[in-house]
Amino acid sequence: MDGYDSGINMVPWPMQRTVNDPGWRPPAGTRVISVDDHGIEEMHLWENRLRGADRDRAPKLWRGEDGHFHMTVDGADFDVPGLDSHLGEGRPGMWDRDARLADMDAEGIDTSLFFHSRAMGLVRMEDKAFFTRCMDVYNEWLAEFCAPHPDRLVGVGILPTIYNPAASHDYLQKMQALGLKALEIPSAPKNVPYNASKMEPLWSAIEESGIPVMFHIGAYMEFRGAGATGANLTKNLGPHRPLWALLAFSGILERHPGLKVVFCEGGFGWVPWTLQDADRVYQTYGTELKPKLARLPSYYFRRQCYSAIMQDDVGLKLARDYDLADNLLWSCDYPHGESVFGESRLEVRKIFDVLGTEKATKVVGGTAARIWNL
């Protein structure tokens, strides 16, 4: 086994990375927007901000003496098993706004869409009304955190009304009043059928708001034992194929043509493969499909869906070869282990090399600025 790893280029963890600046710059006027970055919530967020009886049962988020972050809910451990929290949460920019902005400057990133770190884990709570109140606290904090730099930090709020779709319109107005311009709903919530008729008020409200709905991969630990960490992480990086198929074949995308859908951290290689298969299913099983779509499923992806890459050489070339660059977005995924933090300028340059100036300018920021109205 001597020398087995000699040809493998190992990537340092984010807290140990330095920025690789090749000296290259995009054309003047190019705006670089990362549509998927992360930050850790304020320590003791829910304990400090919930009121009354809610404070007594508040989720507990804290940083231990070893520097690691932890969260418990009703005494249950909500940390991701099998992973050292430093691997994705150890860089100061995760919690220090000034450090984050400095890293963005070094990477040539103008604007960052800012996701949670732990808040979406609360979707596992049984009391869904309490979940909504916890999301109120998170969304309020997120708006406050991003407010000093609204052109640079765009908070991705969590829309908690998947359990009460009829409340979606009013809650979206609340989010917009806070100044939130981006929103997320869970990718795989338990016992929530997104294709059910009772969910229509949710889709209608999101469409009416004009805000794209974002789906982000999650940390689902399906496998145990030898090889489990690698298997789980690889699986988690490719979850969007079935979700998109449900949105398409159920007619949600067709009924809501103004609805924009963004898939984060799943790359782009899955897109041409999935569109090919979905169209073939439509053509060969047409008599069995209900509802009957007016067009091929791929039409609806091209019209209103987007998927973001970090480092995805295969997906980038497929987007070019299958004329899907208009549906491609870019992200750094700061500061997670699988992020391209430290290499962002190199990855942006690669997009220009593969797609050319006009299309690349859209991918690295122009399309994001348009669909989020930034």
C-alpha positions in Angstrom: 0.0 0.0 0.0 3.1 2.3 0.1 2.5 5.3 -2.1 -1.2 4.5 -2.6 -2.3 8.1 -1.9 0.7 9.8 -3.6 -1.4 11.0 -6.6 -4.4 12.3 -4.6 -4.7 16.0 -4.0 -6.3 16.3 -0.6 -8.2 19.5 0.1 -7.6 21.3 3.5 -10.6 21.9 5.8 -12.1 25.3 5.4 -10.6 26.7 8.6 -7.2 25.9 7.3 -7.6 27.1 3.7 -5.9 30.1 2.2 -7.3 31.9 -0.9 -5.8 30.9 -4.2 -5.8 34.0 -6.3 -4.6 33.3 -9.9 -4.6 36.9 -10.8 -7.4 36.5 -13.3 -10.5 38.7 -13.1 -13.8 38.5 -14.9 -14.8 41.1 -17.4 -15.4 44.6 -16.0 -19.0 44.9 -14.7 -19.4 41.2 -13.9 -21.3 40.6 -10.7 -20.4 37.4 -8.9 -23.2 36.0 -6.8 -22.9 32.8 -4.7 -26.4 31.5 -4.4 -25.6 29.0 -1.6 -23.5 29.9 1.4 -23.9 29.3 5.2 -23.6 30.8 8.6 -24.1 29.5 12.1 -27.1 31.0 14.0 -26.5 33.2 17.0 -25.6 31.2 20.1 -28.6 30.6 22.4 -30.8 32.2 19.7 -34.0 30.5 20.7 -33.4 30.5 24.4 -32.8 34.3 24.3 -35.6 35.3 21.9 -38.5 33.0 22.5 -41.0 34.2 25.0 -43.2 32.8 27.8 -43.6 29.0 28.0 -41.7 28.7 24.7 -38.5 29.9 26.3 -38.6 27.0 28.8 -38.6 24.4 25.9 -36.5 26.4 23.5 -33.9 24.6 21.3 -30.5 25.0 22.8 -27.6 26.0 20.5 -24.2 26.6 22.1 -20.5 26.5 21.5 -18.6 24.1 23.8 -15.2 24.7 25.4 -13.6 22.7 22.6 -15.0 25.3 20.1 -17.5 22.9 18.6 -21.2 23.8 18.1 -24.0 21.7 19.5 -27.8 21.7 19.5 -30.4 19.9 21.5 -34.2 19.9 21.4 -36.2 18.6 24.3 -33.0 17.0 25.5 -32.4 15.1 22.3 -29.1 15.6 20.4 -29.6 17.3 17.1 -25.9 17.3 16.0 -25.1 15.5 12.7 -23.7 12.1 13.8 -20.4 11.0 12.6 -19.0 14.4 11.6 -16.8 16.8 13.5 -18.7 20.1 13.5 -15.4 22.0 12.8 -15.3 20.5 9.3 -18.2 22.7 8.2 -18.5 25.3 10.9 -14.9 26.0 12.1 -14.0 29.1 10.0 -14.6 32.4 11.8 -16.7 33.7 8.9 -19.3 31.2 9.9 -20.3 33.5 12.8 -18.3 36.7 12.3 -19.8 39.0 9.7 -16.7 41.0 9.1 -14.6 37.9 8.7 -17.1 36.6 6.2 -17.1 39.8 4.2 -13.3 39.7 4.1 -13.3 36.2 2.8 -15.9 37.2 0.2 -13.6 40.1 -0.9 -10.6 37.7 -1.2 -12.7 35.3 -3.3 -14.1 38.0 -5.6 -17.7 37.4 -4.5 -19.9 40.4 -4.5 -23.1 38.9 -3.0 -23.8 35.9 -1.0 -27.2 34.1 -0.4 -26.9 33.2 3.2 -28.4 29.9 4.4 -28.8 28.5 8.0 -26.6 26.0 9.6 -28.8 24.3 12.2 -32.3 25.9 11.9 -33.7 23.6 9.3 -33.0 20.6 11.6 -35.9 21.8 13.7 -38.2 20.5 11.1 -37.9 17.2 13.0 -39.8 18.6 16.0 -43.3 17.0 16.5 -45.0 20.3 17.6 -45.3 22.0 14.2 -46.9 25.2 15.7 -43.8 25.5 17.9 -41.6 24.9 14.8 -43.3 27.9 13.2 -42.6 30.1 16.2 -38.9 28.9 16.2 -38.7 29.8 12.5 -40.1 33.3 13.3 -37.2 33.8 15.6 -34.7 32.5 13.1 -36.1 34.7 10.2 -36.1 37.8 12.4 -32.4 37.2 13.5 -31.4 36.4 9.9 -32.9 39.7 8.6 -31.1 41.6 11.4 -27.7 39.9 10.6 -27.9 40.7 6.9 -29.4 44.2 7.3 -26.1 46.2 7.6 -24.9 44.9 4.2 -28.1 44.3 2.1 -26.3 44.3 -1.2 -23.8 41.7 -0.1 -25.6 39.4 2.3 -29.0 38.1 1.2 -30.7 36.0 3.9 -32.5 32.8 2.8 -35.5 32.7 5.1 -37.3 29.5 6.0 -41.0 29.3 5.0 -42.5 27.1 7.8 -46.0 26.9 6.4 -45.6 23.4 4.7 -47.7 22.2 7.7 -50.3 24.9 7.3 -50.4 25.8 3.6 -53.3 28.2 4.0 -51.1 30.5 6.1 -48.5 30.8 3.3 -49.7 34.1 1.8 -49.7 35.9 5.2 -46.4 34.4 6.3 -44.7 35.4 3.0 -45.8 39.0 3.6 -44.2 38.8 7.0 -40.9 37.6 5.5 -41.0 40.4 2.9 -41.7 43.0 5.6 -38.5 41.8 7.3 -36.6 42.5 4.1 -36.0 38.8 3.2 -35.6 38.3 -0.5 -35.0 34.6 -0.7 -36.8 31.6 0.8 -36.4 27.9 1.4 -38.7 25.0 2.2 -37.4 21.5 3.2 -36.4 19.1 0.4 -37.8 16.0 2.1 -40.1 16.8 5.0 -41.6 13.8 6.7 -45.3 13.2 5.9 -45.6 16.3 3.7 -46.8 15.4 0.2 -45.9 18.4 -1.9 -48.2 17.1 -4.7 -51.3 17.0 -2.6 -54.2 19.3 -3.4 -54.0 20.8 0.1 -50.6 22.2 -0.8 -51.9 24.4 -3.6 -52.1 27.5 -1.4 -48.4 27.2 -0.7 -47.4 27.0 -4.4 -49.8 29.8 -5.3 -48.5 32.1 -2.5 -44.9 31.5 -3.5 -45.6 32.2 -7.1 -47.5 35.4 -6.3 -44.6 36.6 -4.1 -42.2 36.4 -7.1 -39.5 34.9 -4.8 -37.8 31.7 -6.1 -38.3 28.7 -3.8 -35.0 27.0 -2.9 -34.4 23.4 -2.1 -31.1 22.5 -0.4 -29.6 19.1 0.2 -29.8 17.8 3.8 -27.6 15.7 6.1 -29.5 12.4 6.0 -27.6 9.5 7.7 -29.1 6.5 6.0 -26.1 4.2 6.2 -24.3 2.9 9.2 -21.0 1.1 9.8 -18.0 0.8 7.5 -17.9 3.4 4.7 -21.1 5.1 6.0 -19.7 8.6 6.2 -18.5 8.6 2.6 -21.7 6.8 1.4 -24.0 9.2 3.2 -22.2 12.3 2.0 -22.1 11.1 -1.6 -25.8 10.2 -1.5 -26.7 13.6 0.1 -25.0 15.5 -2.8 -27.4 14.0 -5.3 -31.0 14.2 -4.0 -32.8 16.4 -6.5 -33.8 14.1 -9.3 -37.0 12.6 -7.6 -38.0 15.9 -6.1 -37.9 17.7 -9.4 -39.8 14.8 -11.1 -42.6 15.1 -8.5 -42.9 18.9 -9.1 -43.0 18.3 -12.9 -45.2 15.2 -13.2 -47.7 16.4 -10.6 -48.4 19.5 -12.7 -47.2 21.9 -10.0 -44.8 23.6 -12.4 -47.4 23.6 -15.2 -50.1 25.1 -13.0 -47.8 27.8 -11.6 -45.8 29.1 -14.6 -44.5 32.0 -12.5 -43.0 29.7 -9.9 -39.2 29.6 -10.0 -37.5 26.7 -8.4 -33.8 26.5 -7.4 -31.9 23.4 -6.4 -28.8 23.9 -4.3 -25.7 21.8 -3.8 -26.7 18.9 -6.0 -24.7 20.0 -9.0 -25.9 20.0 -12.5 -24.9 16.7 -13.9 -28.2 15.2 -12.8 -30.2 17.6 -14.9 -29.7 16.4 -18.6 -29.9 12.8 -17.5 -33.1 13.4 -15.5 -34.7 15.4 -18.3 -33.9 12.7 -20.8 -35.5 10.0 -18.6 -38.5 12.1 -17.7 -39.3 12.9 -21.3 -39.0 9.2 -22.2 -41.3 8.3 -19.3 -43.8 10.8 -20.6 -43.6 9.4 -24.2 -43.8 5.7 -23.2 -46.2 5.8 -20.3 -48.4 8.6 -21.5 -51.7 6.7 -21.0 -50.9 6.0 -17.4 -49.8 9.5 -16.3 -52.2 11.7 -14.4 -52.4 14.6 -14.8 -51.5 14.7 -18.5 -49.0 17.5 -19.0 -49.4 19.7 -22.1 -45.7 19.6 -22.8 -42.7 17.3 -22.2 -41.4 17.5 -18.6 -38.1 19.0 -19.8 -40.0 22.1 -21.0 -40.9 23.0 -17.4 -37.4 22.7 -16.2 -36.1 24.9 -18.9 -38.8 27.4 -18.3 -38.6 27.9 -14.6 -36.0 25.7 -12.8 -32.4 26.3 -11.9 -29.6 24.2 -10.3 -26.4 25.5 -8.8 -22.9 24.1 -9.1 -19.8 24.6 -6.9 -17.2 22.5 -8.7 -18.9 20.4 -11.3 -16.8 20.0 -14.4 -19.2 17.3 -15.8 -22.3 19.4 -15.2 -20.8 22.5 -16.6 -19.9 20.8 -19.9 -23.4 19.2 -20.0 -25.0 22.6 -19.5 -23.1 23.8 -22.5 -23.7 20.8 -24.7 -27.4 20.5 -24.0 -28.0 24.3 -24.1 -29.0 24.5 -20.5 -26.7 27.3 -19.4 -29.7 29.6 -18.8 -30.7 27.2 -16.0 -27.3 27.1 -14.3 -26.2 29.1 -11.2 -23.0 29.1 -9.2 -22.2 28.9 -5.5 -19.2 28.7 -3.2 -21.0 26.9 -0.4 -18.9 28.8 2.1 -17.6 27.5 4.5 -18.5 23.8 4.3 -15.9 21.1 3.7 -17.2 20.4 0.2 -17.2 24.1 -0.7 -14.9 25.7 -3.2 -13.8 28.3 -0.7 -10.2 29.2 -1.5 -10.7 28.3 -5.2 -13.7 30.4 -6.1 -11.8 32.6 -8.6 -10.5 29.5 -10.3 -13.9 28.0 -10.6 -15.4 31.2 -11.9 -12.7 31.4 -14.5 -13.4 27.8 -15.5 -17.1 28.8 -16.2 -15.9 31.6 -18.5 -13.5 29.2 -20.3 -16.2 26.6 -20.9 -19.2 28.8 -21.7 -17.8 32.0 -23.1 -18.3 35.5 -21.8 -22.0 36.1 -22.5 -23.3 32.9 -20.9 -20.8 32.8 -18.1 -21.6 36.3 -17.0 -25.2 35.1 -16.5 -24.2 31.9 -14.7 -21.9 33.6 -12.2 -24.3 36.3 -11.2 -26.5 37.7 -13.9 -29.2 35.1 -13.7 -29.3 35.2 -9.9 -29.6 39.0 -9.9 -32.5 38.7 -12.3 -34.5 36.0 -10.6 -34.1 37.3 -7.1 -34.5 40.9 -8.3 -31.2 41.9 -6.5 
